């Protein structure tokens, strides 16, 4: 049986050879949360799915492919394994998609519907070991959708409860999920944070190098590695590590919990800062006083004479990544020729300053070429301009973003906006009552009364909206359509000529989500 894991794919020729030979595709997925909470394992999922394929459909192992997806969130629509499953099905490989449970497919009810319909539209059956679903049976589909909603609710509930518990623990002076803090260690028995004397000594040496010996953070990293002192994460000292340690206020005895929060968007985790008033102060043993900490910050600031290269001439700010290591790419080195100065995009991981402990040998995560700014910018801008010129009309959002055209802020415009928000909210309320009625949570009489009241309120708001529009048309104010039309013509004329770099950057940000640069000079443009 063929098994693919870690984003591995079959050669195209092999895929074509498997058409008609493979009858079932087994999809198994775990995330860290699932393994800890439910004890799901990839091996057990695979075995149970294989047993179902053999006993119910009489498939042999040669008629099955297993796609393993480990460490990916259930609400992520861009899972490599799942995407490859859909690709194989589109190529005609497989007649049945076999999974343990619907929550292995996804934990998002909307995404569950989208993926399921896509699979069924290809004439492929979905088989769950622990759940029966029939796309032609309304009652079965109702239960399938309810199950998806429950899975989504359970995940949100688990996350909310876990966060509530961590906050309660922090308010009692305990540190939940204590992360590595150089100079300290966590005493599990006493549940306290204690000083690591060896690392404390190294930290004070770093402070002395900065304040007394006037070394930069890069020089400190190099010196520590020369002396053979182990770094926080092993055998390399990075300039950024030294800076981060010396910037950390925790060494004054003030440890703040909840400075950031993790949000999930399409299965991807993102850490965003919290307002300072939401931070929870936890006192730990101090190593330096406040005055010393302030002197450290001033010394680091004095070394930061260079704030980075100006990126006025670079069109692709913050949207370029390296095709080698997927690190961020930014404004980098310049070189001089006889005729002009050439600028280059450089991978940030290539520029990172790190030194091996013991030898102080310079370390780079990424090695390879840089990319000329003029060539890359020209290619992306021409692609973007072609997209704009192809459009019959320029979208309203394009106009407003490129030229920062603000909404009319008169009272009647604000009132219209407020009405639309209220109508949207009422429509959501109406939808909730429909769901409750379908699930038989409320009676038909109560449902009719509630929906009638909501419909009356919606109609009143819509009447008010029409009245406001009619009143302002009578006053001869320029209509929204005329306003947008004039600016469409202006932009379509302007993009054929010269735009400022700032205007080009705005346009690119609308049409381009990401640009990936490869060593063979391939430029991959991912549109929005």
Secondary structure, DSSP 8 states (H G I E B T S, - for coil): -EEEETT----HHHHHHHTTT--EEEEEEE-HHHHHHT---HHHHHHHHHHHHHHHH---GGGEEEEEEES--TT-TT-HHHHHHHHHHHTT--SEEEES-HHHH-S-HHHHHHHHHHHHHTT-EEEESS----TT-HHHHHHHHHHHHHHHHHHHHHHHHHHHHHHHHHHTT--TT----TTEEEETTTTEEEE-HHHHHHHHHHHHHHHTS---HHHHHHHHHHTT--BTTBSEEEHHHHHHHHH-GGGGTEEEE-SEEEEEETTEEEEEE--GGG-EEEE---SS-HHHHHHHHHHHHHH--------TT-S-TTTEEETTT--BEEEEEEEE-SS-EEEEEEEHHHH--EEETTT--EE-S--S--EEHHHHHHHHHHHHHHHHHH-SS--HHHHHHHTT-----SHHHHHHHHHHHHHHHHHHHHHHHHHHHHTTSS-HHHHHHHHHHHHHHHHHHHHHHHHHHHHHHHTT---HHHHHHHHHHHHHHHTTS---HHHHHHHHHHHEEEEEE-TTS-EEEEE-
